[in-house]
Amino acid sequence: MLIAAAQEMGDHIDAKGRRIVAKALDALQYFRLTKIMGASSSNDAAMDLAAIACTVRKIDAQDIAMPATERDVEFLIQQLGFEGISAAGEALKKLRTPVAKPDQPDGAAEAMAAAKN
């Protein structure tokens, strides 16, 4: 179980040299985020920024919990800055990018991903 949970997270080093670890939000977490954001949830730019920030689970060795209030979201965005937000986005991309296995020819991973869609 622990290994499976770790594989659901991606990481990326931001421009400040911090290791940002991110995990995609599930439907319930996204629903709760929209409730937390209140009136701001109708602002697409604010929600995009908040949603990416809320995927962060670690900054270097510091564990990050899912924010429970709009103020928590603001604090997390402040801690991350644009550098950390960008790194979280890159970490999430890694979760969606298939990795070719050593026994597969080049391009096999992309073909497998296309077949799943």
FIKE-402309 format. One record per atom (N, C-alpha, C): residue number from 1; residue in one letter; chain; atom name; x, y, z. Coordinates in Angstrom, 2 decimals. Example, Ala and Ser with C-alpha at 12.3 -4.5 7.8 and 13.67 -1.06 7.14 Angstrom:
[atom 1,A,A,N,[13.19,-5.69,7.80]],
[atom 1,A,A,CA,[12.30,-4.50,7.80]],
[atom 1,A,A,C,[13.20,-3.30,7.80]],
[atom 2,S,A,N,[12.85,-2.25,7.08]],
[atom 2,S,A,CA,[13.67,-1.06,7.14]],
[atom 2,S,A,C,[12.90,0.03,7.87]],
This chain:
[atom 1,M,A,N,[0.81,-1.19,0.00]],
[atom 1,M,A,CA,[0.00,0.00,0.00]],
[atom 1,M,A,C,[0.86,1.26,0.00]],
[atom 2,L,A,N,[1.89,1.29,0.82]],
[atom 2,L,A,CA,[2.75,2.46,0.93]],
[atom 2,L,A,C,[3.45,2.75,-0.39]],
[atom 3,I,A,N,[3.89,1.70,-1.07]],
[atom 3,I,A,CA,[4.56,1.87,-2.36]],
[atom 3,I,A,C,[3.59,2.43,-3.38]],
[atom 4,A,A,N,[2.37,1.91,-3.41]],
[atom 4,A,A,CA,[1.37,2.40,-4.36]],
[atom 4,A,A,C,[1.07,3.87,-4.11]],
[atom 5,A,A,N,[0.97,4.28,-2.84]],
[atom 5,A,A,CA,[0.70,5.68,-2.52]],
[atom 5,A,A,C,[1.85,6.56,-2.97]],
[atom 6,A,A,N,[3.07,6.11,-2.81]],
[atom 6,A,A,CA,[4.23,6.90,-3.22]],
[atom 6,A,A,C,[4.28,7.05,-4.73]],
[atom 7,Q,A,N,[3.84,6.05,-5.47]],
[atom 7,Q,A,CA,[3.86,6.11,-6.93]],
[atom 7,Q,A,C,[2.81,7.08,-7.48]],
[atom 8,E,A,N,[1.83,7.44,-6.68]],
[atom 8,E,A,CA,[0.81,8.38,-7.10]],
[atom 8,E,A,C,[1.26,9.82,-6.94]],
[atom 9,M,A,N,[2.49,10.01,-6.47]],
[atom 9,M,A,CA,[3.03,11.35,-6.28]],
[atom 9,M,A,C,[4.17,11.60,-7.26]],
[atom 10,G,A,N,[4.24,12.82,-7.72]],
[atom 10,G,A,CA,[5.34,13.23,-8.58]],
[atom 10,G,A,C,[6.13,14.32,-7.89]],
[atom 11,D,A,N,[7.36,14.51,-8.31]],
[atom 11,D,A,CA,[8.17,15.57,-7.72]],
[atom 11,D,A,C,[8.93,16.32,-8.79]],
[atom 12,H,A,N,[9.34,17.53,-8.44]],
[atom 12,H,A,CA,[10.10,18.37,-9.36]],
[atom 12,H,A,C,[10.86,19.39,-8.50]],
[atom 13,I,A,N,[12.05,19.74,-8.93]],
[atom 13,I,A,CA,[12.84,20.75,-8.24]],
[atom 13,I,A,C,[12.48,22.12,-8.82]],
[atom 14,D,A,N,[12.10,23.05,-7.95]],
[atom 14,D,A,CA,[11.72,24.38,-8.44]],
[atom 14,D,A,C,[12.95,25.26,-8.66]],
[atom 15,A,A,N,[12.72,26.47,-9.15]],
[atom 15,A,A,CA,[13.81,27.40,-9.47]],
[atom 15,A,A,C,[14.59,27.83,-8.23]],
[atom 16,K,A,N,[14.01,27.65,-7.06]],
[atom 16,K,A,CA,[14.70,27.98,-5.80]],
[atom 16,K,A,C,[15.45,26.79,-5.23]],
[atom 17,G,A,N,[15.40,25.65,-5.94]],
[atom 17,G,A,CA,[16.11,24.45,-5.49]],
[atom 17,G,A,C,[15.33,23.60,-4.50]],
[atom 18,R,A,N,[14.04,23.88,-4.32]],
[atom 18,R,A,CA,[13.22,23.09,-3.40]],
[atom 18,R,A,C,[12.60,21.92,-4.14]],
[atom 19,R,A,N,[12.53,20.79,-3.46]],
[atom 19,R,A,CA,[11.86,19.61,-4.03]],
[atom 19,R,A,C,[10.38,19.72,-3.69]],
[atom 20,I,A,N,[9.56,19.84,-4.74]],
[atom 20,I,A,CA,[8.11,19.95,-4.58]],
[atom 20,I,A,C,[7.49,18.61,-4.95]],
[atom 21,V,A,N,[6.74,18.03,-4.01]],
[atom 21,V,A,CA,[6.07,16.75,-4.24]],
[atom 21,V,A,C,[4.57,17.04,-4.35]],
[atom 22,A,A,N,[3.95,16.54,-5.41]],
[atom 22,A,A,CA,[2.53,16.80,-5.65]],
[atom 22,A,A,C,[1.77,15.51,-5.91]],
[atom 23,K,A,N,[0.49,15.55,-5.58]],
[atom 23,K,A,CA,[-0.42,14.43,-5.83]],
[atom 23,K,A,C,[-1.73,15.02,-6.37]],
[atom 24,A,A,N,[-2.25,14.44,-7.43]],
[atom 24,A,A,CA,[-3.48,14.95,-8.04]],
[atom 24,A,A,C,[-4.62,14.93,-7.02]],
[atom 25,L,A,N,[-5.47,15.95,-7.09]],
[atom 25,L,A,CA,[-6.66,16.00,-6.23]],
[atom 25,L,A,C,[-7.68,14.99,-6.72]],
[atom 26,D,A,N,[-8.37,14.36,-5.78]],
[atom 26,D,A,CA,[-9.49,13.51,-6.18]],
[atom 26,D,A,C,[-10.76,14.37,-6.21]],
[atom 27,A,A,N,[-11.86,13.80,-6.62]],
[atom 27,A,A,CA,[-13.10,14.57,-6.78]],
[atom 27,A,A,C,[-13.56,15.20,-5.47]],
[atom 28,L,A,N,[-13.47,14.47,-4.37]],
[atom 28,L,A,CA,[-13.91,15.01,-3.08]],
[atom 28,L,A,C,[-13.02,16.17,-2.64]],
[atom 29,Q,A,N,[-11.72,16.03,-2.82]],
[atom 29,Q,A,CA,[-10.81,17.13,-2.45]],
[atom 29,Q,A,C,[-11.10,18.37,-3.28]],
[atom 30,Y,A,N,[-11.36,18.20,-4.57]],
[atom 30,Y,A,CA,[-11.68,19.35,-5.42]],
[atom 30,Y,A,C,[-13.01,19.99,-5.00]],
[atom 31,F,A,N,[-13.99,19.17,-4.68]],
[atom 31,F,A,CA,[-15.27,19.68,-4.19]],
[atom 31,F,A,C,[-15.09,20.50,-2.93]],
[atom 32,R,A,N,[-14.30,19.96,-1.99]],
[atom 32,R,A,CA,[-14.05,20.68,-0.74]],
[atom 32,R,A,C,[-13.29,21.98,-1.00]],
[atom 33,L,A,N,[-12.37,21.96,-1.95]],
[atom 33,L,A,CA,[-11.64,23.17,-2.29]],
[atom 33,L,A,C,[-12.59,24.25,-2.80]],
[atom 34,T,A,N,[-13.55,23.89,-3.64]],
[atom 34,T,A,CA,[-14.50,24.89,-4.14]],
[atom 34,T,A,C,[-15.33,25.47,-3.00]],
[atom 35,K,A,N,[-15.65,24.65,-2.00]],
[atom 35,K,A,CA,[-16.39,25.15,-0.85]],
[atom 35,K,A,C,[-15.52,26.08,-0.02]],
[atom 36,I,A,N,[-14.25,25.72,0.16]],
[atom 36,I,A,CA,[-13.31,26.54,0.92]],
[atom 36,I,A,C,[-13.15,27.91,0.27]],
[atom 37,M,A,N,[-13.05,27.92,-1.06]],
[atom 37,M,A,CA,[-12.77,29.15,-1.80]],
[atom 37,M,A,C,[-13.98,30.08,-1.86]],
[atom 38,G,A,N,[-15.17,29.58,-1.55]],
[atom 38,G,A,CA,[-16.35,30.42,-1.51]],
[atom 38,G,A,C,[-16.59,31.17,-2.80]],
[atom 39,A,A,N,[-16.76,32.49,-2.70]],
[atom 39,A,A,CA,[-17.05,33.32,-3.87]],
[atom 39,A,A,C,[-15.90,33.28,-4.89]],
[atom 40,S,A,N,[-14.69,33.07,-4.43]],
[atom 40,S,A,CA,[-13.53,33.01,-5.34]],
[atom 40,S,A,C,[-13.58,31.79,-6.24]],
[atom 41,S,A,N,[-14.42,30.81,-5.91]],
[atom 41,S,A,CA,[-14.48,29.60,-6.73]],
[atom 41,S,A,C,[-15.04,29.88,-8.12]],
[atom 42,S,A,N,[-15.69,31.02,-8.31]],
[atom 42,S,A,CA,[-16.19,31.37,-9.64]],
[atom 42,S,A,C,[-15.12,32.09,-10.48]],
[atom 43,N,A,N,[-13.98,32.39,-9.88]],
[atom 43,N,A,CA,[-12.87,33.03,-10.58]],
[atom 43,N,A,C,[-11.93,31.93,-11.07]],
[atom 44,D,A,N,[-11.94,31.69,-12.38]],
[atom 44,D,A,CA,[-11.16,30.59,-12.96]],
[atom 44,D,A,C,[-9.67,30.69,-12.64]],
[atom 45,A,A,N,[-9.10,31.88,-12.73]],
[atom 45,A,A,CA,[-7.67,32.05,-12.47]],
[atom 45,A,A,C,[-7.33,31.71,-11.02]],
[atom 46,A,A,N,[-8.16,32.18,-10.09]],
[atom 46,A,A,CA,[-7.94,31.90,-8.67]],
[atom 46,A,A,C,[-8.06,30.41,-8.38]],
[atom 47,M,A,N,[-9.06,29.77,-8.99]],
[atom 47,M,A,CA,[-9.25,28.33,-8.76]],
[atom 47,M,A,C,[-8.12,27.50,-9.37]],
[atom 48,D,A,N,[-7.64,27.90,-10.54]],
[atom 48,D,A,CA,[-6.52,27.19,-11.15]],
[atom 48,D,A,C,[-5.29,27.25,-10.25]],
[atom 49,L,A,N,[-4.99,28.44,-9.76]],
[atom 49,L,A,CA,[-3.83,28.62,-8.88]],
[atom 49,L,A,C,[-4.02,27.83,-7.58]],
[atom 50,A,A,N,[-5.20,27.93,-6.99]],
[atom 50,A,A,CA,[-5.48,27.23,-5.73]],
[atom 50,A,A,C,[-5.44,25.72,-5.93]],
[atom 51,A,A,N,[-6.00,25.24,-7.01]],
[atom 51,A,A,CA,[-6.03,23.79,-7.25]],
[atom 51,A,A,C,[-4.63,23.22,-7.42]],
[atom 52,I,A,N,[-3.77,23.92,-8.16]],
[atom 52,I,A,CA,[-2.40,23.43,-8.32]],
[atom 52,I,A,C,[-1.67,23.48,-6.98]],
[atom 53,A,A,N,[-1.83,24.58,-6.25]],
[atom 53,A,A,CA,[-1.17,24.69,-4.95]],
[atom 53,A,A,C,[-1.62,23.57,-4.00]],
[atom 54,C,A,N,[-2.89,23.24,-4.05]],
[atom 54,C,A,CA,[-3.43,22.23,-3.12]],
[atom 54,C,A,C,[-3.01,20.81,-3.47]],
[atom 55,T,A,N,[-2.36,20.61,-4.60]],
[atom 55,T,A,CA,[-1.83,19.29,-4.93]],
[atom 55,T,A,C,[-0.51,19.02,-4.21]],
[atom 56,V,A,N,[0.11,20.07,-3.70]],
[atom 56,V,A,CA,[1.43,19.93,-3.06]],
[atom 56,V,A,C,[1.30,19.19,-1.73]],
[atom 57,R,A,N,[2.10,18.16,-1.58]],
[atom 57,R,A,CA,[2.10,17.35,-0.36]],
[atom 57,R,A,C,[3.39,17.49,0.44]],
[atom 58,K,A,N,[4.45,18.01,-0.22]],
[atom 58,K,A,CA,[5.72,18.21,0.46]],
[atom 58,K,A,C,[6.49,19.34,-0.20]],
[atom 59,I,A,N,[7.15,20.13,0.62]],
[atom 59,I,A,CA,[8.15,21.09,0.15]],
[atom 59,I,A,C,[9.43,20.69,0.87]],
[atom 60,D,A,N,[10.40,20.19,0.10]],
[atom 60,D,A,CA,[11.60,19.58,0.68]],
[atom 60,D,A,C,[11.16,18.48,1.65]],
[atom 61,A,A,N,[11.52,18.57,2.91]],
[atom 61,A,A,CA,[11.16,17.51,3.87]],
[atom 61,A,A,C,[9.89,17.84,4.65]],
[atom 62,Q,A,N,[9.31,19.03,4.41]],
[atom 62,Q,A,CA,[8.14,19.47,5.17]],
[atom 62,Q,A,C,[6.86,18.93,4.55]],
[atom 63,D,A,N,[6.12,18.11,5.31]],
[atom 63,D,A,CA,[4.83,17.61,4.85]],
[atom 63,D,A,C,[3.82,18.75,4.80]],
[atom 64,I,A,N,[2.96,18.73,3.79]],
[atom 64,I,A,CA,[1.93,19.75,3.62]],
[atom 64,I,A,C,[0.57,19.06,3.61]],
[atom 65,A,A,N,[-0.31,19.50,4.50]],
[atom 65,A,A,CA,[-1.67,18.95,4.57]],
[atom 65,A,A,C,[-2.57,19.72,3.59]],
[atom 66,M,A,N,[-3.64,19.07,3.18]],
[atom 66,M,A,CA,[-4.64,19.74,2.33]],
[atom 66,M,A,C,[-5.20,20.92,3.12]],
[atom 67,P,A,N,[-5.19,22.12,2.55]],
[atom 67,P,A,CA,[-5.72,23.29,3.25]],
[atom 67,P,A,C,[-7.18,23.11,3.64]],
[atom 68,A,A,N,[-7.54,23.68,4.80]],
[atom 68,A,A,CA,[-8.91,23.56,5.30]],
[atom 68,A,A,C,[-9.68,24.87,5.22]],
[atom 69,T,A,N,[-8.98,25.97,5.00]],
[atom 69,T,A,CA,[-9.63,27.28,4.90]],
[atom 69,T,A,C,[-9.01,28.06,3.73]],
[atom 70,E,A,N,[-9.70,29.11,3.32]],
[atom 70,E,A,CA,[-9.16,29.96,2.25]],
[atom 70,E,A,C,[-7.84,30.59,2.69]],
[atom 71,R,A,N,[-7.74,30.93,3.96]],
[atom 71,R,A,CA,[-6.49,31.50,4.49]],
[atom 71,R,A,C,[-5.35,30.48,4.39]],
[atom 72,D,A,N,[-5.65,29.19,4.63]],
[atom 72,D,A,CA,[-4.64,28.14,4.47]],
[atom 72,D,A,C,[-4.17,28.06,3.01]],
[atom 73,V,A,N,[-5.11,28.19,2.08]],
[atom 73,V,A,CA,[-4.77,28.16,0.65]],
[atom 73,V,A,C,[-3.87,29.35,0.33]],
[atom 74,E,A,N,[-4.22,30.53,0.82]],
[atom 74,E,A,CA,[-3.41,31.72,0.58]],
[atom 74,E,A,C,[-1.99,31.54,1.14]],
[atom 75,F,A,N,[-1.89,30.98,2.35]],
[atom 75,F,A,CA,[-0.59,30.76,2.96]],
[atom 75,F,A,C,[0.26,29.80,2.12]],
[atom 76,L,A,N,[-0.36,28.74,1.63]],
[atom 76,L,A,CA,[0.35,27.77,0.82]],
[atom 76,L,A,C,[0.84,28.40,-0.49]],
[atom 77,I,A,N,[-0.02,29.20,-1.12]],
[atom 77,I,A,CA,[0.38,29.89,-2.35]],
[atom 77,I,A,C,[1.56,30.82,-2.06]],
[atom 78,Q,A,N,[1.50,31.51,-0.93]],
[atom 78,Q,A,CA,[2.60,32.41,-0.56]],
[atom 78,Q,A,C,[3.90,31.62,-0.34]],
[atom 79,Q,A,N,[3.81,30.46,0.31]],
[atom 79,Q,A,CA,[4.99,29.64,0.55]],
[atom 79,Q,A,C,[5.59,29.14,-0.76]],
[atom 80,L,A,N,[4.74,28.75,-1.68]],
[atom 80,L,A,CA,[5.20,28.18,-2.95]],
[atom 80,L,A,C,[5.75,29.25,-3.90]],
[atom 81,G,A,N,[5.06,30.36,-4.00]],
[atom 81,G,A,CA,[5.42,31.37,-5.00]],
[atom 81,G,A,C,[5.21,30.79,-6.39]],
[atom 82,F,A,N,[5.51,31.59,-7.40]],
[atom 82,F,A,CA,[5.33,31.11,-8.77]],
[atom 82,F,A,C,[6.28,29.95,-9.08]],
[atom 83,E,A,N,[7.47,29.96,-8.44]],
[atom 83,E,A,CA,[8.43,28.89,-8.68]],
[atom 83,E,A,C,[7.89,27.54,-8.22]],
[atom 84,G,A,N,[7.31,27.51,-7.03]],
[atom 84,G,A,CA,[6.76,26.27,-6.48]],
[atom 84,G,A,C,[5.50,25.82,-7.21]],
[atom 85,I,A,N,[4.67,26.78,-7.61]],
[atom 85,I,A,CA,[3.45,26.46,-8.37]],
[atom 85,I,A,C,[3.84,25.81,-9.69]],
[atom 86,S,A,N,[4.82,26.39,-10.36]],
[atom 86,S,A,CA,[5.30,25.84,-11.63]],
[atom 86,S,A,C,[5.85,24.43,-11.44]],
[atom 87,A,A,N,[6.62,24.23,-10.38]],
[atom 87,A,A,CA,[7.19,22.90,-10.09]],
[atom 87,A,A,C,[6.09,21.89,-9.78]],
[atom 88,A,A,N,[5.05,22.31,-9.09]],
[atom 88,A,A,CA,[3.92,21.41,-8.80]],
[atom 88,A,A,C,[3.27,20.98,-10.11]],
[atom 89,G,A,N,[3.10,21.91,-11.04]],
[atom 89,G,A,CA,[2.55,21.57,-12.35]],
[atom 89,G,A,C,[3.42,20.56,-13.09]],
[atom 90,E,A,N,[4.73,20.75,-13.03]],
[atom 90,E,A,CA,[5.65,19.80,-13.67]],
[atom 90,E,A,C,[5.59,18.43,-13.00]],
[atom 91,A,A,N,[5.46,18.42,-11.68]],
[atom 91,A,A,CA,[5.36,17.15,-10.95]],
[atom 91,A,A,C,[4.08,16.40,-11.35]],
[atom 92,L,A,N,[2.99,17.14,-11.53]],
[atom 92,L,A,CA,[1.74,16.52,-11.95]],
[atom 92,L,A,C,[1.84,15.97,-13.38]],
[atom 93,K,A,N,[2.56,16.67,-14.24]],
[atom 93,K,A,CA,[2.77,16.17,-15.60]],
[atom 93,K,A,C,[3.48,14.82,-15.58]],
[atom 94,K,A,N,[4.43,14.68,-14.67]],
[atom 94,K,A,CA,[5.18,13.42,-14.57]],
[atom 94,K,A,C,[4.25,12.26,-14.20]],
[atom 95,L,A,N,[3.20,12.54,-13.45]],
[atom 95,L,A,CA,[2.25,11.49,-13.07]],
[atom 95,L,A,C,[1.47,11.00,-14.28]],
[atom 96,R,A,N,[1.28,11.86,-15.26]],
[atom 96,R,A,CA,[0.49,11.53,-16.44]],
[atom 96,R,A,C,[1.33,11.02,-17.60]],
[atom 97,T,A,N,[2.65,11.11,-17.49]],
[atom 97,T,A,CA,[3.54,10.70,-18.56]],
[atom 97,T,A,C,[3.99,9.27,-18.33]],
[atom 98,P,A,N,[3.62,8.33,-19.22]],
[atom 98,P,A,CA,[4.05,6.95,-19.03]],
[atom 98,P,A,C,[5.56,6.81,-19.22]],
[atom 99,V,A,N,[6.14,5.92,-18.43]],
[atom 99,V,A,CA,[7.57,5.65,-18.52]],
[atom 99,V,A,C,[7.77,4.33,-19.26]],
[atom 100,A,A,N,[8.61,4.35,-20.29]],
[atom 100,A,A,CA,[8.88,3.13,-21.05]],
[atom 100,A,A,C,[9.61,2.13,-20.18]],
[atom 101,K,A,N,[9.18,0.89,-20.22]],
[atom 101,K,A,CA,[9.86,-0.18,-19.49]],
[atom 101,K,A,C,[11.09,-0.59,-20.28]],
[atom 102,P,A,N,[12.13,-1.08,-19.61]],
[atom 102,P,A,CA,[13.36,-1.44,-20.30]],
[atom 102,P,A,C,[13.16,-2.45,-21.43]],
[atom 103,D,A,N,[12.16,-3.32,-21.33]],
[atom 103,D,A,CA,[11.95,-4.33,-22.36]],
[atom 103,D,A,C,[11.04,-3.86,-23.50]],
[atom 104,Q,A,N,[10.63,-2.58,-23.48]],
[atom 104,Q,A,CA,[9.78,-2.04,-24.54]],
[atom 104,Q,A,C,[10.61,-1.19,-25.48]],
[atom 105,P,A,N,[10.37,-1.30,-26.79]],
[atom 105,P,A,CA,[11.07,-0.42,-27.72]],
[atom 105,P,A,C,[10.63,1.03,-27.53]],
[atom 106,D,A,N,[11.43,1.97,-28.01]],
[atom 106,D,A,CA,[11.07,3.39,-27.94]],
[atom 106,D,A,C,[9.71,3.61,-28.57]],
[atom 107,G,A,N,[8.90,4.43,-27.94]],
[atom 107,G,A,CA,[7.59,4.73,-28.46]],
[atom 107,G,A,C,[6.50,3.78,-27.97]],
[atom 108,A,A,N,[6.87,2.68,-27.33]],
[atom 108,A,A,CA,[5.88,1.72,-26.86]],
[atom 108,A,A,C,[5.05,2.31,-25.72]],
[atom 109,A,A,N,[5.69,3.10,-24.85]],
[atom 109,A,A,CA,[4.95,3.71,-23.74]],
[atom 109,A,A,C,[3.89,4.66,-24.27]],
[atom 110,E,A,N,[4.24,5.46,-25.28]],
[atom 110,E,A,CA,[3.27,6.39,-25.87]],
[atom 110,E,A,C,[2.12,5.63,-26.52]],
[atom 111,A,A,N,[2.42,4.55,-27.18]],
[atom 111,A,A,CA,[1.38,3.75,-27.81]],
[atom 111,A,A,C,[0.44,3.15,-26.77]],
[atom 112,M,A,N,[1.02,2.70,-25.65]],
[atom 112,M,A,CA,[0.18,2.16,-24.57]],
[atom 112,M,A,C,[-0.73,3.24,-24.00]],
[atom 113,A,A,N,[-0.18,4.45,-23.80]],
[atom 113,A,A,CA,[-0.98,5.55,-23.26]],
[atom 113,A,A,C,[-2.10,5.93,-24.21]],
[atom 114,A,A,N,[-1.81,5.97,-25.50]],
[atom 114,A,A,CA,[-2.82,6.31,-26.50]],
[atom 114,A,A,C,[-3.92,5.25,-26.53]],
[atom 115,A,A,N,[-3.53,4.01,-26.34]],
[atom 115,A,A,CA,[-4.52,2.92,-26.36]],
[atom 115,A,A,C,[-5.46,3.01,-25.17]],
[atom 116,K,A,N,[-4.98,3.52,-24.05]],
[atom 116,K,A,CA,[-5.82,3.63,-22.87]],
[atom 116,K,A,C,[-6.87,4.71,-23.04]],
[atom 117,N,A,N,[-6.57,5.71,-23.86]],
[atom 117,N,A,CA,[-7.50,6.84,-24.04]],
[atom 117,N,A,C,[-8.50,6.51,-25.07]],
